[in-house]
Amino acid sequence: MYEAVLTAGQIALRDEARAFVRDEVPRELLLDMDAEKIYYPLQYVQKLAHQNLLGLRFPKEWGGRGLDWSHEVLVLEEIGVLGASLACLYSLPSIIGEALNVFGTPQQKEKYLKPVLAGKMTVAEALTEPRGGSDFFGATARAVREGDAFILNGQKRFIVGAQGADLFLVYARTDAEAPSHKAISTLIVERSDGLEVQHVYGLMGTRGGGTGRIYFRDVRVPAENLIGKENGALDVFNQMMIPERMTSAAGALGLARAALEIAARYADRRKAFGQKIREFEGVNFKIAESLTRLDAARALVHETARIIDKVGNSGYVRRRVSESKKFATETAWAVVNDAMQIMGGIGYTNVYPVERLLRDARLMMIWTGTNEIMNMVIQHEYYKELLGTPTSARDVEADAANAEVDGEKVYE
Ligand SMILES: Cc1cc2nc3c(=O)[nH]c(=O)nc-3n(C[C@H](O)[C@H](O)[C@H](O)COP(=O)(O)OP(=O)(O)OC[C@H]3O[C@@H](n4cnc5c(N)ncnc54)[C@H](O)[C@@H]3O)c2cc1C
C-alpha cells in the first residue's frame, strides 16, 4: 500500500478527491460528453471549485489551498479515472494558474486567478497553431502594440475549452525582428467579439471538452493583460510546462488504474476451458506486468513531484517532468491496451468503458508535448548534466583491461 509513505493530510486529500469522483460526477456526464451531446461541462468545473479542489498549489489568498505537487498528483490520479477530458478540464486552472501565480501582478491574480479558482471564470490554453505544436517558438499569431493595448491576429487549434472558456492564455509574437525565443509574449485574452471558435474536429476520444479552433481577428487585448515581460514567453512557457506535463502524467495513472481494475475483476469471473481466465499465465502475467509498470510510473511521478517541491524549476526538473509524462502516458497506453486484450471481444464494446479509456489514453502520448518532444528534452537536459558537471563517481571507463591502449579509442 503506497499509503504507507503518505502523510495523513495527503491521504485525507486523496480520499476527498476520490469521494468527489465517486459521488459528484454522474455517469450521464461521461456518456453525454463522449456522445458529444455536451460541449463543455461547466457545472463539473464549478463543482470542483465549490469543493475547493482547483489550483491546490496556489496560495489561499487566491483561492488555492497552499499545497504542493506531492499533494496535487494524488488528486490528479483520482480525477484521471474519469478519463482525459475531465482530467484536462480539472488541470487547466493548474496550468494557466501557474503562469498567473508565478508571473502575474497582484491585480492580474485578483482579476483572473481568484475567479478561475472560484469557478466564476473558465480558462483555456491557446498554444498550438495549425502550422504546428511541437515547434512552439515558431508561433505565428501576432500581437502588435497600439498604445495601451495589443492587437491580436492569428489562429490556434486543438484548444480544449475553446468552446466554453471565458479566458484564453495565448502565446503570440510581439517582435517581428528578434529571434523567436525573444519575440513571443504571453497574454490573457478574454472572450470577445474578434474571437471566433469553430468546432471542426471529430475526435477519437477525449470528447466533450470543447476542443476547437480559434481565430483571433483584430482582438484588442489591454497591455495590462501581458503575463510576465514583453517578449518574455520563454520563461512563462518553461514554467507552465511543469503543470502541463505533470497533470498529463498523474492523470494517466488514474486512467490506467481504472482499466486495470476492470480487467482484473473480469479475469477473476470470466471462465474459459472450464477455469477462470486469471488462472492462465497468458492473462495473469499481463496483470502482473501492468501492475509493475503502473507502480513504476507512480513512483516516478511522485518522486518528480517531490523534486519540484524542493527545487522549483531547473533543467533537471524539466528532464524529470518529461520522463514522468512520457513514461506514465506510455504506461497508461500499454495497461489499457492489455486490459482490452484480457477482456477479449467484450472489451472492444461499449459494455465496458475500457474502449473509451483506450481512446483517451492514445491522446496522452500526443498532447502537452508529444512523447518524441519529451525524448528531445530528456536527452538534451541529460547531456547538459553529463557534460557540464564534473563527476565525483568512479571512472568506470578505466576498468577495462585495455583501457589505456593508445590509438584504439577513435572518435572521428
Ligand atoms: C484533442 C486535443 C487536445 C489538445 N489540447 C490542446 C490545448 O488545450 N492547447 C494547446 O495549445 N494544444 C492542444 N493540443 C495540441 C497538442 O499539444 C499538439 O497536437 C501536439 O503538441 C503536437 O503538435 P502537432 O499536432 O502540431 O504535431 P507536429 O508538431 O506537427 O508533430 C508531428 C509529428 O512530428 C514529431 N516531431 C515534431 N518535431 C519533432 C522533433 N524535433 N523530434 C522528433 N519528432 C518531432 C511529433 O512528435 C509528431 O509525431 C491538443 C491536441 C489534441 C489532439
The ligand as an SDF file (V2000), in Angstrom:
LIG
                    3D

 53 58  0  0  0  0  0  0  0  0999 V2000
   -7.6690   16.5810  -28.5760 C   0  0  0  0  0  0  0  0  0  0  0  0
   -6.5020   17.5040  -28.4660 C   0  0  0  0  0  0  0  0  0  0  0  0
   -6.4860   18.4550  -27.4710 C   0  0  0  0  0  0  0  0  0  0  0  0
   -5.4350   19.3500  -27.3830 C   0  0  0  0  0  0  0  0  0  0  0  0
   -5.4710   20.3610  -26.4560 N   0  0  0  0  0  0  0  0  0  0  0  0
   -4.6180   21.4100  -26.5710 C   0  0  0  0  0  0  0  0  0  0  0  0
   -4.8130   22.6090  -25.8070 C   0  0  0  0  0  0  0  0  0  0  0  0
   -5.7380   22.7040  -24.9970 O   0  0  0  0  0  0  0  0  0  0  0  0
   -3.9750   23.6390  -26.0170 N   0  0  0  0  0  0  0  0  0  0  0  0
   -2.9540   23.5930  -26.9100 C   0  0  0  0  0  0  0  0  0  0  0  0
   -2.2640   24.5830  -27.0500 O   0  0  0  0  0  0  0  0  0  0  0  0
   -2.7420   22.4650  -27.6600 N   0  0  0  0  0  0  0  0  0  0  0  0
   -3.5550   21.3850  -27.5110 C   0  0  0  0  0  0  0  0  0  0  0  0
   -3.3670   20.2490  -28.2730 N   0  0  0  0  0  0  0  0  0  0  0  0
   -2.2910   20.2270  -29.2390 C   0  0  0  0  0  0  0  0  0  0  0  0
   -1.1950   19.2090  -28.9320 C   0  0  0  0  0  0  0  0  0  0  0  0
   -0.4270   19.6200  -27.8230 O   0  0  0  0  0  0  0  0  0  0  0  0
   -0.3660   19.0810  -30.2170 C   0  0  0  0  0  0  0  0  0  0  0  0
   -1.1580   18.3520  -31.1400 O   0  0  0  0  0  0  0  0  0  0  0  0
    0.9780   18.4150  -30.0100 C   0  0  0  0  0  0  0  0  0  0  0  0
    1.8320   19.2260  -29.2390 O   0  0  0  0  0  0  0  0  0  0  0  0
    1.6700   18.0950  -31.3330 C   0  0  0  0  0  0  0  0  0  0  0  0
    1.6250   19.1610  -32.2130 O   0  0  0  0  0  0  0  0  0  0  0  0
    1.1110   18.9350  -33.7170 P   0  0  0  0  0  0  0  0  0  0  0  0
   -0.1870   18.2070  -33.6420 O   0  0  0  0  0  0  0  0  0  0  0  0
    1.1180   20.2240  -34.4210 O   0  0  0  0  0  0  0  0  0  0  0  0
    2.1630   17.9430  -34.3320 O   0  0  0  0  0  0  0  0  0  0  0  0
    3.5530   18.3490  -35.0040 P   0  0  0  0  0  0  0  0  0  0  0  0
    4.2460   19.3290  -34.1590 O   0  0  0  0  0  0  0  0  0  0  0  0
    3.3110   18.6780  -36.4320 O   0  0  0  0  0  0  0  0  0  0  0  0
    4.3220   16.9510  -34.9340 O   0  0  0  0  0  0  0  0  0  0  0  0
    4.0320   15.8970  -35.8480 C   0  0  0  0  0  0  0  0  0  0  0  0
    4.9420   14.7030  -35.5220 C   0  0  0  0  0  0  0  0  0  0  0  0
    6.3140   15.0880  -35.6750 O   0  0  0  0  0  0  0  0  0  0  0  0
    7.0270   14.7920  -34.4850 C   0  0  0  0  0  0  0  0  0  0  0  0
    8.0440   15.7990  -34.2310 N   0  0  0  0  0  0  0  0  0  0  0  0
    7.9510   17.1400  -34.3660 C   0  0  0  0  0  0  0  0  0  0  0  0
    9.0980   17.7300  -34.0300 N   0  0  0  0  0  0  0  0  0  0  0  0
    9.9520   16.7470  -33.6630 C   0  0  0  0  0  0  0  0  0  0  0  0
   11.2940   16.7000  -33.1980 C   0  0  0  0  0  0  0  0  0  0  0  0
   12.0090   17.8160  -33.0310 N   0  0  0  0  0  0  0  0  0  0  0  0
   11.8500   15.4990  -32.9140 N   0  0  0  0  0  0  0  0  0  0  0  0
   11.1420   14.3560  -33.0860 C   0  0  0  0  0  0  0  0  0  0  0  0
    9.8650   14.3260  -33.5100 N   0  0  0  0  0  0  0  0  0  0  0  0
    9.2790   15.5050  -33.8000 C   0  0  0  0  0  0  0  0  0  0  0  0
    5.9630   14.8190  -33.3800 C   0  0  0  0  0  0  0  0  0  0  0  0
    6.3800   14.0740  -32.2350 O   0  0  0  0  0  0  0  0  0  0  0  0
    4.7930   14.1960  -34.1000 C   0  0  0  0  0  0  0  0  0  0  0  0
    4.9220   12.8010  -34.0560 O   0  0  0  0  0  0  0  0  0  0  0  0
   -4.3660   19.2730  -28.3150 C   0  0  0  0  0  0  0  0  0  0  0  0
   -4.3740   18.2720  -29.2910 C   0  0  0  0  0  0  0  0  0  0  0  0
   -5.4250   17.4050  -29.3870 C   0  0  0  0  0  0  0  0  0  0  0  0
   -5.4220   16.3890  -30.4880 C   0  0  0  0  0  0  0  0  0  0  0  0
  1  2  1  0
  2  3  1  0
  2 52  2  0
  3  4  2  0
  4  5  1  0
  4 50  1  0
  5  6  2  0
  6  7  1  0
  6 13  1  0
  7  8  2  0
  7  9  1  0
  9 10  1  0
 10 11  2  0
 10 12  1  0
 12 13  2  0
 13 14  1  0
 14 15  1  0
 14 50  1  0
 15 16  1  0
 16 17  1  0
 16 18  1  0
 18 19  1  0
 18 20  1  0
 20 21  1  0
 20 22  1  0
 22 23  1  0
 23 24  1  0
 24 25  2  0
 24 26  1  0
 24 27  1  0
 27 28  1  0
 28 29  2  0
 28 30  1  0
 28 31  1  0
 31 32  1  0
 32 33  1  0
 33 34  1  0
 33 48  1  0
 34 35  1  0
 35 36  1  0
 35 46  1  0
 36 37  1  0
 36 45  1  0
 37 38  2  0
 38 39  1  0
 39 40  1  0
 39 45  2  0
 40 41  1  0
 40 42  2  0
 42 43  1  0
 43 44  2  0
 44 45  1  0
 46 47  1  0
 46 48  1  0
 48 49  1  0
 50 51  2  0
 51 52  1  0
 52 53  1  0
M  END
$$$$
